[in-house]
């Protein structure tokens, strides 16, 4: 899977276009909240972050793409984990 073609919202192949024809997501769109990591942030050299599924006191849950296993996953991040990622 070429992750550059992957839409970060629906995780479908959007082709070479920067705009996903399936859900309307556009490459480079910034998160609604400054606490959220932008799409295409890579964690542990394995998880490509997509859209935010939920945000609450427990942290933020992201839809993500597991680049090693080539499959869709969900990642929950607490505020503490996010600080680690940004360091
Ligand atoms: Zn899409």
PDB file of the backbone (N, CA, C, O) and the ligand in Angstrom, with CONECT records:
HET     ZN  A 101       1
ATOM      1  N   UNK A   1       0.847  -1.207   0.000  1.00  0.00           N
ATOM      2  CA  UNK A   1       0.000   0.000   0.000  1.00  0.00           C
ATOM      3  C   UNK A   1       0.875   1.246   0.000  1.00  0.00           C
ATOM      4  O   UNK A   1       1.727   1.402   0.874  1.00  0.00           O
ATOM      5  N   UNK A   2       0.678   2.122  -0.955  1.00  0.00           N
ATOM      6  CA  UNK A   2       1.355   3.412  -0.977  1.00  0.00           C
ATOM      7  C   UNK A   2       0.545   4.382  -0.122  1.00  0.00           C
ATOM      8  O   UNK A   2      -0.542   4.813  -0.507  1.00  0.00           O
ATOM      9  N   UNK A   3       1.091   4.716   1.041  1.00  0.00           N
ATOM     10  CA  UNK A   3       0.306   5.518   1.984  1.00  0.00           C
ATOM     11  C   UNK A   3       0.077   6.945   1.495  1.00  0.00           C
ATOM     12  O   UNK A   3      -0.788   7.645   2.021  1.00  0.00           O
ATOM     13  N   UNK A   4       0.836   7.380   0.501  1.00  0.00           N
ATOM     14  CA  UNK A   4       0.614   8.729  -0.022  1.00  0.00           C
ATOM     15  C   UNK A   4      -0.713   8.824  -0.756  1.00  0.00           C
ATOM     16  O   UNK A   4      -1.270   9.909  -0.925  1.00  0.00           O
ATOM     17  N   UNK A   5      -1.200   7.694  -1.183  1.00  0.00           N
ATOM     18  CA  UNK A   5      -2.487   7.671  -1.890  1.00  0.00           C
ATOM     19  C   UNK A   5      -3.650   7.440  -0.948  1.00  0.00           C
ATOM     20  O   UNK A   5      -4.813   7.484  -1.349  1.00  0.00           O
ATOM     21  N   UNK A   6      -3.324   7.195   0.302  1.00  0.00           N
ATOM     22  CA  UNK A   6      -4.351   6.838   1.273  1.00  0.00           C
ATOM     23  C   UNK A   6      -5.046   8.093   1.822  1.00  0.00           C
ATOM     24  O   UNK A   6      -4.390   9.032   2.274  1.00  0.00           O
ATOM     25  N   UNK A   7      -6.358   8.091   1.774  1.00  0.00           N
ATOM     26  CA  UNK A   7      -7.113   9.193   2.387  1.00  0.00           C
ATOM     27  C   UNK A   7      -7.053   9.020   3.903  1.00  0.00           C
ATOM     28  O   UNK A   7      -7.276   7.923   4.415  1.00  0.00           O
ATOM     29  N   UNK A   8      -6.753  10.105   4.618  1.00  0.00           N
ATOM     30  CA  UNK A   8      -6.578  10.017   6.062  1.00  0.00           C
ATOM     31  C   UNK A   8      -7.898  10.067   6.829  1.00  0.00           C
ATOM     32  O   UNK A   8      -7.906  10.010   8.059  1.00  0.00           O
ATOM     33  N   UNK A   9      -8.990  10.171   6.118  1.00  0.00           N
ATOM     34  CA  UNK A   9     -10.291  10.175   6.785  1.00  0.00           C
ATOM     35  C   UNK A   9     -11.012   8.844   6.592  1.00  0.00           C
ATOM     36  O   UNK A   9     -11.508   8.265   7.559  1.00  0.00           O
ATOM     37  N   UNK A  10     -11.076   8.356   5.361  1.00  0.00           N
ATOM     38  CA  UNK A  10     -11.799   7.096   5.140  1.00  0.00           C
ATOM     39  C   UNK A  10     -10.845   5.932   4.888  1.00  0.00           C
ATOM     40  O   UNK A  10     -11.281   4.790   4.743  1.00  0.00           O
ATOM     41  N   UNK A  11      -9.534   6.222   4.834  1.00  0.00           N
ATOM     42  CA  UNK A  11      -8.519   5.193   4.610  1.00  0.00           C
ATOM     43  C   UNK A  11      -8.761   4.378   3.345  1.00  0.00           C
ATOM     44  O   UNK A  11      -8.507   3.174   3.297  1.00  0.00           O
ATOM     45  N   UNK A  12      -9.258   5.067   2.324  1.00  0.00           N
ATOM     46  CA  UNK A  12      -9.404   4.429   1.020  1.00  0.00           C
ATOM     47  C   UNK A  12      -8.355   5.016   0.081  1.00  0.00           C
ATOM     48  O   UNK A  12      -7.791   6.077   0.344  1.00  0.00           O
ATOM     49  N   UNK A  13      -8.108   4.316  -1.001  1.00  0.00           N
ATOM     50  CA  UNK A  13      -7.169   4.807  -1.996  1.00  0.00           C
ATOM     51  C   UNK A  13      -7.818   5.986  -2.731  1.00  0.00           C
ATOM     52  O   UNK A  13      -8.831   5.824  -3.411  1.00  0.00           O
ATOM     53  N   UNK A  14      -7.217   7.174  -2.583  1.00  0.00           N
ATOM     54  CA  UNK A  14      -7.791   8.339  -3.248  1.00  0.00           C
ATOM     55  C   UNK A  14      -7.056   8.655  -4.553  1.00  0.00           C
ATOM     56  O   UNK A  14      -7.322   9.683  -5.176  1.00  0.00           O
ATOM     57  N   UNK A  15      -6.142   7.789  -4.967  1.00  0.00           N
ATOM     58  CA  UNK A  15      -5.399   8.003  -6.198  1.00  0.00           C
ATOM     59  C   UNK A  15      -4.360   9.099  -6.030  1.00  0.00           C
ATOM     60  O   UNK A  15      -3.902   9.362  -4.919  1.00  0.00           O
ATOM     61  N   UNK A  16      -3.990   9.735  -7.130  1.00  0.00           N
ATOM     62  CA  UNK A  16      -2.955  10.770  -7.072  1.00  0.00           C
ATOM     63  C   UNK A  16      -3.517  12.131  -6.685  1.00  0.00           C
ATOM     64  O   UNK A  16      -2.760  13.072  -6.445  1.00  0.00           O
ATOM     65  N   UNK A  17      -4.816  12.238  -6.623  1.00  0.00           N
ATOM     66  CA  UNK A  17      -5.446  13.511  -6.293  1.00  0.00           C
ATOM     67  C   UNK A  17      -5.191  13.886  -4.836  1.00  0.00           C
ATOM     68  O   UNK A  17      -5.047  13.011  -3.983  1.00  0.00           O
ATOM     69  N   UNK A  18      -5.136  15.197  -4.551  1.00  0.00           N
ATOM     70  CA  UNK A  18      -4.988  15.623  -3.167  1.00  0.00           C
ATOM     71  C   UNK A  18      -6.345  15.652  -2.483  1.00  0.00           C
ATOM     72  O   UNK A  18      -6.426  15.750  -1.259  1.00  0.00           O
ATOM     73  N   UNK A  19      -7.407  15.566  -3.269  1.00  0.00           N
ATOM     74  CA  UNK A  19      -8.762  15.598  -2.729  1.00  0.00           C
ATOM     75  C   UNK A  19      -9.383  14.212  -2.843  1.00  0.00           C
ATOM     76  O   UNK A  19      -9.364  13.596  -3.909  1.00  0.00           O
ATOM     77  N   UNK A  20      -9.939  13.724  -1.720  1.00  0.00           N
ATOM     78  CA  UNK A  20     -10.577  12.410  -1.751  1.00  0.00           C
ATOM     79  C   UNK A  20     -11.968  12.537  -2.359  1.00  0.00           C
ATOM     80  O   UNK A  20     -12.794  13.316  -1.882  1.00  0.00           O
ATOM     81  N   UNK A  21     -12.221  11.766  -3.413  1.00  0.00           N
ATOM     82  CA  UNK A  21     -13.526  11.870  -4.085  1.00  0.00           C
ATOM     83  C   UNK A  21     -14.606  11.152  -3.289  1.00  0.00           C
ATOM     84  O   UNK A  21     -15.794  11.347  -3.545  1.00  0.00           O
ATOM     85  N   UNK A  22     -14.210  10.326  -2.326  1.00  0.00           N
ATOM     86  CA  UNK A  22     -15.190   9.556  -1.554  1.00  0.00           C
ATOM     87  C   UNK A  22     -15.754  10.352  -0.377  1.00  0.00           C
ATOM     88  O   UNK A  22     -16.959  10.322  -0.127  1.00  0.00           O
ATOM     89  N   UNK A  23     -14.883  11.065   0.348  1.00  0.00           N
ATOM     90  CA  UNK A  23     -15.363  11.771   1.542  1.00  0.00           C
ATOM     91  C   UNK A  23     -15.093  13.266   1.517  1.00  0.00           C
ATOM     92  O   UNK A  23     -15.577  13.997   2.382  1.00  0.00           O
ATOM     93  N   UNK A  24     -14.316  13.736   0.523  1.00  0.00           N
ATOM     94  CA  UNK A  24     -14.080  15.172   0.406  1.00  0.00           C
ATOM     95  C   UNK A  24     -12.907  15.690   1.219  1.00  0.00           C
ATOM     96  O   UNK A  24     -12.670  16.897   1.271  1.00  0.00           O
ATOM     97  N   UNK A  25     -12.169  14.780   1.858  1.00  0.00           N
ATOM     98  CA  UNK A  25     -11.003  15.233   2.632  1.00  0.00           C
ATOM     99  C   UNK A  25      -9.930  15.755   1.692  1.00  0.00           C
ATOM    100  O   UNK A  25      -9.711  15.204   0.613  1.00  0.00           O
ATOM    101  N   UNK A  26      -9.273  16.809   2.107  1.00  0.00           N
ATOM    102  CA  UNK A  26      -8.211  17.365   1.288  1.00  0.00           C
ATOM    103  C   UNK A  26      -6.881  17.257   2.008  1.00  0.00           C
ATOM    104  O   UNK A  26      -6.780  17.541   3.201  1.00  0.00           O
ATOM    105  N   UNK A  27      -5.876  16.849   1.282  1.00  0.00           N
ATOM    106  CA  UNK A  27      -4.519  16.711   1.809  1.00  0.00           C
ATOM    107  C   UNK A  27      -4.075  18.010   2.475  1.00  0.00           C
ATOM    108  O   UNK A  27      -4.239  19.088   1.904  1.00  0.00           O
ATOM    109  N   UNK A  28      -3.515  17.912   3.674  1.00  0.00           N
ATOM    110  CA  UNK A  28      -2.989  19.090   4.344  1.00  0.00           C
ATOM    111  C   UNK A  28      -3.979  19.792   5.256  1.00  0.00           C
ATOM    112  O   UNK A  28      -3.642  20.802   5.874  1.00  0.00           O
ATOM    113  N   UNK A  29      -5.202  19.272   5.348  1.00  0.00           N
ATOM    114  CA  UNK A  29      -6.188  19.857   6.248  1.00  0.00           C
ATOM    115  C   UNK A  29      -5.700  19.756   7.694  1.00  0.00           C
ATOM    116  O   UNK A  29      -5.218  18.705   8.117  1.00  0.00           O
ATOM    117  N   UNK A  30      -5.825  20.836   8.441  1.00  0.00           N
ATOM    118  CA  UNK A  30      -5.321  20.834   9.814  1.00  0.00           C
ATOM    119  C   UNK A  30      -6.410  20.415  10.804  1.00  0.00           C
ATOM    120  O   UNK A  30      -7.600  20.586  10.539  1.00  0.00           O
ATOM    121  N   UNK A  31      -5.987  19.864  11.947  1.00  0.00           N
ATOM    122  CA  UNK A  31      -6.961  19.425  12.951  1.00  0.00           C
ATOM    123  C   UNK A  31      -7.784  20.586  13.513  1.00  0.00           C
ATOM    124  O   UNK A  31      -7.336  21.732  13.529  1.00  0.00           O
ATOM    125  N   UNK A  32      -8.990  20.265  13.971  1.00  0.00           N
ATOM    126  CA  UNK A  32      -9.866  21.291  14.545  1.00  0.00           C
ATOM    127  C   UNK A  32      -9.325  21.784  15.879  1.00  0.00           C
ATOM    128  O   UNK A  32      -9.530  22.942  16.243  1.00  0.00           O
ATOM    129  N   UNK A  33      -8.635  20.914  16.609  1.00  0.00           N
ATOM    130  CA  UNK A  33      -8.122  21.280  17.923  1.00  0.00           C
ATOM    131  C   UNK A  33      -6.604  21.237  17.914  1.00  0.00           C
ATOM    132  O   UNK A  33      -6.013  20.329  17.330  1.00  0.00           O
ATOM    133  N   UNK A  34      -5.959  22.219  18.562  1.00  0.00           N
ATOM    134  CA  UNK A  34      -4.487  22.217  18.620  1.00  0.00           C
ATOM    135  C   UNK A  34      -3.924  21.019  19.383  1.00  0.00           C
ATOM    136  O   UNK A  34      -2.737  20.710  19.280  1.00  0.00           O
ATOM    137  N   UNK A  35      -4.786  20.347  20.150  1.00  0.00           N
ATOM    138  CA  UNK A  35      -4.329  19.173  20.897  1.00  0.00           C
ATOM    139  C   UNK A  35      -4.188  17.960  19.991  1.00  0.00           C
ATOM    140  O   UNK A  35      -3.504  16.992  20.325  1.00  0.00           O
ATOM    141  N   UNK A  36      -4.844  18.027  18.847  1.00  0.00           N
ATOM    142  CA  UNK A  36      -4.838  16.863  17.962  1.00  0.00           C
ATOM    143  C   UNK A  36      -3.633  16.883  17.040  1.00  0.00           C
ATOM    144  O   UNK A  36      -3.230  17.938  16.550  1.00  0.00           O
ATOM    145  N   UNK A  37      -3.073  15.730  16.812  1.00  0.00           N
ATOM    146  CA  UNK A  37      -1.944  15.618  15.894  1.00  0.00           C
ATOM    147  C   UNK A  37      -2.472  15.662  14.468  1.00  0.00           C
ATOM    148  O   UNK A  37      -3.532  15.106  14.177  1.00  0.00           O
ATOM    149  N   UNK A  38      -1.736  16.321  13.578  1.00  0.00           N
ATOM    150  CA  UNK A  38      -2.209  16.422  12.198  1.00  0.00           C
ATOM    151  C   UNK A  38      -2.193  15.073  11.494  1.00  0.00           C
ATOM    152  O   UNK A  38      -1.398  14.200  11.842  1.00  0.00           O
ATOM    153  N   UNK A  39      -3.064  14.897  10.507  1.00  0.00           N
ATOM    154  CA  UNK A  39      -3.063  13.662   9.727  1.00  0.00           C
ATOM    155  C   UNK A  39      -1.685  13.416   9.124  1.00  0.00           C
ATOM    156  O   UNK A  39      -0.967  14.355   8.781  1.00  0.00           O
ATOM    157  N   UNK A  40      -1.333  12.165   9.003  1.00  0.00           N
ATOM    158  CA  UNK A  40      -0.039  11.704   8.471  1.00  0.00           C
ATOM    159  C   UNK A  40       1.090  11.796   9.494  1.00  0.00           C
ATOM    160  O   UNK A  40       2.254  11.606   9.142  1.00  0.00           O
ATOM    161  N   UNK A  41       0.766  12.084  10.753  1.00  0.00           N
ATOM    162  CA  UNK A  41       1.790  11.964  11.780  1.00  0.00           C
ATOM    163  C   UNK A  41       2.077  10.473  11.945  1.00  0.00           C
ATOM    164  O   UNK A  41       1.151   9.665  12.018  1.00  0.00           O
ATOM    165  N   UNK A  42       3.349  10.110  12.005  1.00  0.00           N
ATOM    166  CA  UNK A  42       3.710   8.695  12.129  1.00  0.00           C
ATOM    167  C   UNK A  42       4.204   8.399  13.540  1.00  0.00           C
ATOM    168  O   UNK A  42       5.117   9.059  14.036  1.00  0.00           O
ATOM    169  N   UNK A  43       3.604   7.415  14.177  1.00  0.00           N
ATOM    170  CA  UNK A  43       3.997   7.008  15.517  1.00  0.00           C
ATOM    171  C   UNK A  43       4.766   5.701  15.452  1.00  0.00           C
ATOM    172  O   UNK A  43       4.378   4.777  14.738  1.00  0.00           O
ATOM    173  N   UNK A  44       5.850   5.630  16.195  1.00  0.00           N
ATOM    174  CA  UNK A  44       6.646   4.398  16.283  1.00  0.00           C
ATOM    175  C   UNK A  44       7.065   3.847  14.920  1.00  0.00           C
ATOM    176  O   UNK A  44       7.265   2.642  14.774  1.00  0.00           O
ATOM    177  N   UNK A  45       7.197   4.710  13.939  1.00  0.00           N
ATOM    178  CA  UNK A  45       7.554   4.282  12.581  1.00  0.00           C
ATOM    179  C   UNK A  45       6.601   3.235  12.023  1.00  0.00           C
ATOM    180  O   UNK A  45       6.957   2.496  11.104  1.00  0.00           O
ATOM    181  N   UNK A  46       5.407   3.167  12.566  1.00  0.00           N
ATOM    182  CA  UNK A  46       4.496   2.122  12.130  1.00  0.00           C
ATOM    183  C   UNK A  46       3.069   2.602  11.907  1.00  0.00           C
ATOM    184  O   UNK A  46       2.383   2.143  10.994  1.00  0.00           O
ATOM    185  N   UNK A  47       2.630   3.534  12.753  1.00  0.00           N
ATOM    186  CA  UNK A  47       1.230   3.927  12.699  1.00  0.00           C
ATOM    187  C   UNK A  47       1.063   5.299  12.078  1.00  0.00           C
ATOM    188  O   UNK A  47       1.584   6.296  12.579  1.00  0.00           O
ATOM    189  N   UNK A  48       0.341   5.333  10.998  1.00  0.00           N
ATOM    190  CA  UNK A  48       0.069   6.573  10.294  1.00  0.00           C
ATOM    191  C   UNK A  48      -1.281   7.100  10.788  1.00  0.00           C
ATOM    192  O   UNK A  48      -2.317   6.472  10.569  1.00  0.00           O
ATOM    193  N   UNK A  49      -1.259   8.245  11.447  1.00  0.00           N
ATOM    194  CA  UNK A  49      -2.493   8.754  12.037  1.00  0.00           C
ATOM    195  C   UNK A  49      -3.429   9.341  10.994  1.00  0.00           C
ATOM    196  O   UNK A  49      -3.015  10.035  10.065  1.00  0.00           O
ATOM    197  N   UNK A  50      -4.684   9.041  11.180  1.00  0.00           N
ATOM    198  CA  UNK A  50      -5.720   9.600  10.312  1.00  0.00           C
ATOM    199  C   UNK A  50      -6.608  10.539  11.100  1.00  0.00           C
ATOM    200  O   UNK A  50      -6.128  11.310  11.932  1.00  0.00           O
ATOM    201  N   UNK A  51      -7.900  10.473  10.837  1.00  0.00           N
ATOM    202  CA  UNK A  51      -8.790  11.424  11.495  1.00  0.00           C
ATOM    203  C   UNK A  51      -9.019  11.062  12.954  1.00  0.00           C
ATOM    204  O   UNK A  51      -8.766   9.935  13.379  1.00  0.00           O
ATOM    205  N   UNK A  52      -9.499  12.034  13.707  1.00  0.00           N
ATOM    206  CA  UNK A  52      -9.820  11.830  15.110  1.00  0.00           C
ATOM    207  C   UNK A  52     -11.207  11.223  15.233  1.00  0.00           C
ATOM    208  O   UNK A  52     -12.178  11.737  14.677  1.00  0.00           O
ATOM    209  N   UNK A  53     -11.285  10.132  15.964  1.00  0.00           N
ATOM    210  CA  UNK A  53     -12.575   9.472  16.171  1.00  0.00           C
ATOM    211  C   UNK A  53     -13.279  10.036  17.395  1.00  0.00           C
ATOM    212  O   UNK A  53     -14.506  10.129  17.429  1.00  0.00           O
ATOM    213  N   UNK A  54     -12.496  10.412  18.398  1.00  0.00           N
ATOM    214  CA  UNK A  54     -13.107  10.929  19.615  1.00  0.00           C
ATOM    215  C   UNK A  54     -12.085  11.621  20.487  1.00  0.00           C
ATOM    216  O   UNK A  54     -10.895  11.307  20.454  1.00  0.00           O
ATOM    217  N   UNK A  55     -12.579  12.585  21.279  1.00  0.00           N
ATOM    218  CA  UNK A  55     -11.687  13.293  22.188  1.00  0.00           C
ATOM    219  C   UNK A  55     -12.410  13.494  23.510  1.00  0.00           C
ATOM    220  O   UNK A  55     -13.563  13.925  23.545  1.00  0.00           O
ATOM    221  N   UNK A  56     -11.716  13.175  24.596  1.00  0.00           N
ATOM    222  CA  UNK A  56     -12.340  13.330  25.901  1.00  0.00           C
ATOM    223  C   UNK A  56     -11.291  13.366  26.982  1.00  0.00           C
ATOM    224  O   UNK A  56     -10.105  13.528  26.696  1.00  0.00           O
ATOM    225  N   UNK A  57     -11.719  13.215  28.234  1.00  0.00           N
ATOM    226  CA  UNK A  57     -10.791  13.259  29.349  1.00  0.00           C
ATOM    227  C   UNK A  57      -9.781  12.130  29.303  1.00  0.00           C
ATOM    228  O   UNK A  57      -8.710  12.227  29.903  1.00  0.00           O
ATOM    229  N   UNK A  58     -10.108  11.073  28.604  1.00  0.00           N
ATOM    230  CA  UNK A  58      -9.239   9.898  28.488  1.00  0.00           C
ATOM    231  C   UNK A  58      -8.147  10.113  27.457  1.00  0.00           C
ATOM    232  O   UNK A  58      -7.219   9.310  27.365  1.00  0.00           O
ATOM    233  N   UNK A  59      -8.240  11.177  26.684  1.00  0.00           N
ATOM    234  CA  UNK A  59      -7.292  11.383  25.598  1.00  0.00           C
ATOM    235  C   UNK A  59      -8.002  11.473  24.268  1.00  0.00           C
ATOM    236  O   UNK A  59      -9.199  11.754  24.202  1.00  0.00           O
ATOM    237  N   UNK A  60      -7.263  11.234  23.222  1.00  0.00           N
ATOM    238  CA  UNK A  60      -7.805  11.353  21.876  1.00  0.00           C
ATOM    239  C   UNK A  60      -7.671  10.008  21.170  1.00  0.00           C
ATOM    240  O   UNK A  60      -6.631   9.354  21.253  1.00  0.00           O
ATOM    241  N   UNK A  61      -8.714   9.609  20.486  1.00  0.00           N
ATOM    242  CA  UNK A  61      -8.662   8.369  19.728  1.00  0.00           C
ATOM    243  C   UNK A  61      -8.591   8.685  18.233  1.00  0.00           C
ATOM    244  O   UNK A  61      -9.383   9.466  17.706  1.00  0.00           O
ATOM    245  N   UNK A  62      -7.642   8.069  17.581  1.00  0.00           N
ATOM    246  CA  UNK A  62      -7.443   8.300  16.155  1.00  0.00           C
ATOM    247  C   UNK A  62      -7.717   7.041  15.357  1.00  0.00           C
ATOM    248  O   UNK A  62      -7.481   5.921  15.809  1.00  0.00           O
ATOM    249  N   UNK A  63      -8.222   7.264  14.164  1.00  0.00           N
ATOM    250  CA  UNK A  63      -8.217   6.213  13.174  1.00  0.00           C
ATOM    251  C   UNK A  63      -6.805   6.231  12.596  1.00  0.00           C
ATOM    252  O   UNK A  63      -6.263   7.302  12.324  1.00  0.00           O
ATOM    253  N   UNK A  64      -6.210   5.069  12.407  1.00  0.00           N
ATOM    254  CA  UNK A  64      -4.832   5.047  11.920  1.00  0.00           C
ATOM    255  C   UNK A  64      -4.618   3.871  10.992  1.00  0.00           C
ATOM    256  O   UNK A  64      -5.417   2.937  10.930  1.00  0.00           O
ATOM    257  N   UNK A  65      -3.510   3.948  10.272  1.00  0.00           N
ATOM    258  CA  UNK A  65      -3.143   2.880   9.346  1.00  0.00           C
ATOM    259  C   UNK A  65      -1.876   2.224   9.863  1.00  0.00           C
ATOM    260  O   UNK A  65      -0.863   2.895  10.064  1.00  0.00           O
ATOM    261  N   UNK A  66      -1.926   0.932  10.077  1.00  0.00           N
ATOM    262  CA  UNK A  66      -0.750   0.181  10.510  1.00  0.00           C
ATOM    263  C   UNK A  66       0.068  -0.155   9.272  1.00  0.00           C
ATOM    264  O   UNK A  66      -0.331  -0.995   8.465  1.00  0.00           O
ATOM    265  N   UNK A  67       1.224   0.506   9.124  1.00  0.00           N
ATOM    266  CA  UNK A  67       2.000   0.348   7.892  1.00  0.00           C
ATOM    267  C   UNK A  67       2.726  -0.988   7.821  1.00  0.00           C
ATOM    268  O   UNK A  67       3.127  -1.416   6.739  1.00  0.00           O
ATOM    269  N   UNK A  68       2.896  -1.640   8.940  1.00  0.00           N
ATOM    270  CA  UNK A  68       3.559  -2.949   8.917  1.00  0.00           C
ATOM    271  C   UNK A  68       2.577  -4.059   8.560  1.00  0.00           C
ATOM    272  O   UNK A  68       2.902  -4.980   7.811  1.00  0.00           O
ATOM    273  N   UNK A  69       1.382  -3.954   9.104  1.00  0.00           N
ATOM    274  CA  UNK A  69       0.394  -5.001   8.856  1.00  0.00           C
ATOM    275  C   UNK A  69      -0.585  -4.642   7.743  1.00  0.00           C
ATOM    276  O   UNK A  69      -1.436  -5.446   7.364  1.00  0.00           O
ATOM    277  N   UNK A  70      -0.448  -3.389   7.213  1.00  0.00           N
ATOM    278  CA  UNK A  70      -1.339  -2.939   6.148  1.00  0.00           C
ATOM    279  C   UNK A  70      -2.811  -3.075   6.520  1.00  0.00           C
ATOM    280  O   UNK A  70      -3.604  -3.654   5.778  1.00  0.00           O
ATOM    281  N   UNK A  71      -3.155  -2.539   7.665  1.00  0.00           N
ATOM    282  CA  UNK A  71      -4.559  -2.597   8.044  1.00  0.00           C
ATOM    283  C   UNK A  71      -4.937  -1.390   8.887  1.00  0.00           C
ATOM    284  O   UNK A  71      -4.101  -0.668   9.431  1.00  0.00           O
ATOM    285  N   UNK A  72      -6.257  -1.217   8.959  1.00  0.00           N
ATOM    286  CA  UNK A  72      -6.821  -0.099   9.686  1.00  0.00           C
ATOM    287  C   UNK A  72      -6.848  -0.409  11.178  1.00  0.00           C
ATOM    288  O   UNK A  72      -7.183  -1.528  11.566  1.00  0.00           O
ATOM    289  N   UNK A  73      -6.499   0.564  12.022  1.00  0.00           N
ATOM    290  CA  UNK A  73      -6.567   0.355  13.463  1.00  0.00           C
ATOM    291  C   UNK A  73      -7.077   1.627  14.142  1.00  0.00           C
ATOM    292  O   UNK A  73      -7.242   2.664  13.500  1.00  0.00           O
ATOM    293  N   UNK A  74      -7.325   1.530  15.445  1.00  0.00           N
ATOM    294  CA  UNK A  74      -7.655   2.704  16.238  1.00  0.00           C
ATOM    295  C   UNK A  74      -6.553   2.871  17.273  1.00  0.00           C
ATOM    296  O   UNK A  74      -6.102   1.894  17.871  1.00  0.00           O
ATOM    297  N   UNK A  75      -6.119   4.117  17.484  1.00  0.00           N
ATOM    298  CA  UNK A  75      -5.097   4.399  18.477  1.00  0.00           C
ATOM    299  C   UNK A  75      -5.624   5.414  19.469  1.00  0.00           C
ATOM    300  O   UNK A  75      -6.107   6.480  19.086  1.00  0.00           O
ATOM    301  N   UNK A  76      -5.530   5.080  20.734  1.00  0.00           N
ATOM    302  CA  UNK A  76      -5.913   6.021  21.775  1.00  0.00           C
ATOM    303  C   UNK A  76      -4.662   6.676  22.320  1.00  0.00           C
ATOM    304  O   UNK A  76      -3.675   5.999  22.607  1.00  0.00           O
ATOM    305  N   UNK A  77      -4.697   7.978  22.461  1.00  0.00           N
ATOM    306  CA  UNK A  77      -3.535   8.679  22.974  1.00  0.00           C
ATOM    307  C   UNK A  77      -3.928   9.513  24.183  1.00  0.00           C
ATOM    308  O   UNK A  77      -4.846  10.329  24.106  1.00  0.00           O
ATOM    309  N   UNK A  78      -3.255   9.318  25.270  1.00  0.00           N
ATOM    310  CA  UNK A  78      -3.481  10.194  26.413  1.00  0.00           C
ATOM    311  C   UNK A  78      -2.634  11.436  26.213  1.00  0.00           C
ATOM    312  O   UNK A  78      -1.734  11.445  25.373  1.00  0.00           O
ATOM    313  N   UNK A  79      -2.908  12.478  26.972  1.00  0.00           N
ATOM    314  CA  UNK A  79      -2.137  13.713  26.853  1.00  0.00           C
ATOM    315  C   UNK A  79      -0.664  13.437  27.100  1.00  0.00           C
ATOM    316  O   UNK A  79       0.197  14.063  26.483  1.00  0.00           O
ATOM    317  N   UNK A  80      -0.370  12.517  27.985  1.00  0.00           N
ATOM    318  CA  UNK A  80       1.010  12.212  28.308  1.00  0.00           C
ATOM    319  C   UNK A  80       1.731  11.577  27.118  1.00  0.00           C
ATOM    320  O   UNK A  80       2.879  11.913  26.828  1.00  0.00           O
ATOM    321  N   UNK A  81       1.059  10.669  26.441  1.00  0.00           N
ATOM    322  CA  UNK A  81       1.652  10.033  25.274  1.00  0.00           C
ATOM    323  C   UNK A  81       1.926  11.052  24.173  1.00  0.00           C
ATOM    324  O   UNK A  81       2.933  10.968  23.471  1.00  0.00           O
ATOM    325  N   UNK A  82       1.017  12.015  24.032  1.00  0.00           N
ATOM    326  CA  UNK A  82       1.205  13.018  23.001  1.00  0.00           C
ATOM    327  C   UNK A  82       2.446  13.857  23.265  1.00  0.00           C
ATOM    328  O   UNK A  82       3.161  14.237  22.337  1.00  0.00           O
ATOM    329  N   UNK A  83       2.692  14.139  24.530  1.00  0.00           N
ATOM    330  CA  UNK A  83       3.893  14.909  24.856  1.00  0.00           C
ATOM    331  C   UNK A  83       5.143  14.119  24.465  1.00  0.00           C
ATOM    332  O   UNK A  83       6.122  14.688  23.981  1.00  0.00           O
ATOM    333  N   UNK A  84       5.097  12.821  24.678  1.00  0.00           N
ATOM    334  CA  UNK A  84       6.225  11.973  24.294  1.00  0.00           C
ATOM    335  C   UNK A  84       6.468  12.048  22.797  1.00  0.00           C
ATOM    336  O   UNK A  84       7.608  12.150  22.345  1.00  0.00           O
ATOM    337  N   UNK A  85       5.392  11.996  22.039  1.00  0.00           N
ATOM    338  CA  UNK A  85       5.510  11.994  20.584  1.00  0.00           C
ATOM    339  C   UNK A  85       6.127  13.287  20.085  1.00  0.00           C
ATOM    340  O   UNK A  85       6.907  13.282  19.133  1.00  0.00           O
ATOM    341  N   UNK A  86       5.779  14.399  20.728  1.00  0.00           N
ATOM    342  CA  UNK A  86       6.235  15.699  20.229  1.00  0.00           C
ATOM    343  C   UNK A  86       7.675  16.012  20.611  1.00  0.00           C
ATOM    344  O   UNK A  86       8.270  16.931  20.049  1.00  0.00           O
ATOM    345  N   UNK A  87       8.245  15.274  21.545  1.00  0.00           N
ATOM    346  CA  UNK A  87       9.571  15.597  22.023  1.00  0.00           C
ATOM    347  C   UNK A  87      10.630  15.365  20.955  1.00  0.00           C
ATOM    348  O   UNK A  87      11.814  15.593  21.201  1.00  0.00           O
TER     349      UNK A  87
HETATM  350 ZN    ZN A 101     -11.691   9.885   2.008  1.00  0.00          ZN
END
